[in-house]
Amino acid sequence: MNLERLQWIMSGLNRYKLTEKEDQFVKSTEYDFNQKSILTEQQEEKLEFLYKEKSRLTPNRNYLSPGESISQKKTKAKKYRP
């Protein structure tokens, strides 16, 4: 895994609420990459799986603000009579 791919996944994971174990794994993986400039195949697979799982669990996500959902309904304008 190259640095750009790792940064993209890490920035994506930072948008989601992670459990304590998941957060610890992400931090240790980032530390390992900074020390060795390479990750094991297991670490790569687990990171990508974690990212896919977290992004799949957030329905109707707005990519600019992931906590908000996009409204699918059209609203009608109210007409007021004098």
C-alpha positions as CSV (number, residue, x, y, z in Angstrom):
1,M,0.0,0.0,0.0
2,N,1.4,3.4,-0.9
3,L,1.3,6.5,1.3
4,E,-1.6,8.2,-0.7
5,R,-3.9,5.2,-0.4
6,L,-3.2,4.9,3.3
7,Q,-3.9,8.6,3.9
8,W,-7.1,8.4,1.9
9,I,-8.3,5.4,4.1
10,M,-7.2,7.1,7.3
11,S,-9.0,10.3,6.5
12,G,-12.1,8.3,5.6
13,L,-11.9,6.4,8.9
14,N,-11.5,9.7,10.9
15,R,-15.0,10.6,9.8
16,Y,-16.6,7.6,11.6
17,K,-16.9,6.8,15.2
18,L,-14.6,3.8,15.9
19,T,-14.5,1.5,18.8
20,E,-11.6,1.6,21.1
21,K,-10.0,-1.5,19.6
22,E,-10.6,-0.2,16.0
23,D,-9.0,3.1,16.9
24,Q,-6.0,1.4,18.5
25,F,-5.5,-0.8,15.4
26,V,-5.7,2.3,13.1
27,K,-3.1,4.2,15.2
28,S,-0.8,1.2,15.4
29,T,-1.0,0.6,11.7
30,E,-0.3,4.2,11.0
31,Y,2.7,4.1,13.4
32,D,4.0,0.9,11.7
33,F,3.7,2.5,8.3
34,N,5.6,5.6,9.5
35,Q,8.4,3.4,10.9
36,K,8.8,0.8,8.1
37,S,7.1,2.5,5.1
38,I,5.2,-0.7,4.4
39,L,2.3,-2.7,5.8
40,T,1.6,-6.4,6.0
41,E,-1.0,-7.8,3.7
42,Q,-3.2,-8.6,6.8
43,Q,-3.0,-5.0,7.9
44,E,-4.0,-3.7,4.5
45,E,-6.9,-6.1,4.2
46,K,-8.2,-5.3,7.7
47,L,-7.9,-1.5,7.1
48,E,-9.8,-1.7,3.8
49,F,-12.4,-4.0,5.3
50,L,-12.9,-1.7,8.3
51,Y,-13.3,1.3,5.9
52,K,-15.8,-0.5,3.7
53,E,-17.8,-1.7,6.7
54,K,-18.0,1.8,8.3
55,S,-18.9,3.5,5.1
56,R,-21.6,0.9,4.3
57,L,-23.2,1.4,7.7
58,T,-23.9,5.1,7.1
59,P,-27.0,5.3,4.9
60,N,-27.8,8.4,2.7
61,R,-24.5,10.0,3.6
62,N,-23.5,13.4,2.5
63,Y,-19.8,13.4,1.5
64,L,-19.3,16.9,2.6
65,S,-20.7,16.3,6.1
66,P,-21.0,12.6,6.8
67,G,-23.2,12.9,9.9
68,E,-26.1,14.5,8.0
69,S,-28.4,12.5,5.7
70,I,-29.7,13.8,2.4
71,S,-33.5,14.4,2.3
72,Q,-35.0,12.4,-0.6
73,K,-38.5,14.1,-0.4
74,K,-39.5,17.2,-2.3
75,T,-41.2,19.8,-0.2
76,K,-44.1,21.8,-1.5
77,A,-44.1,25.6,-1.1
78,K,-46.9,26.9,1.0
79,K,-49.1,29.5,-0.5
80,Y,-50.6,32.0,1.9
81,R,-53.8,33.7,1.0
82,P,-54.4,37.3,2.0
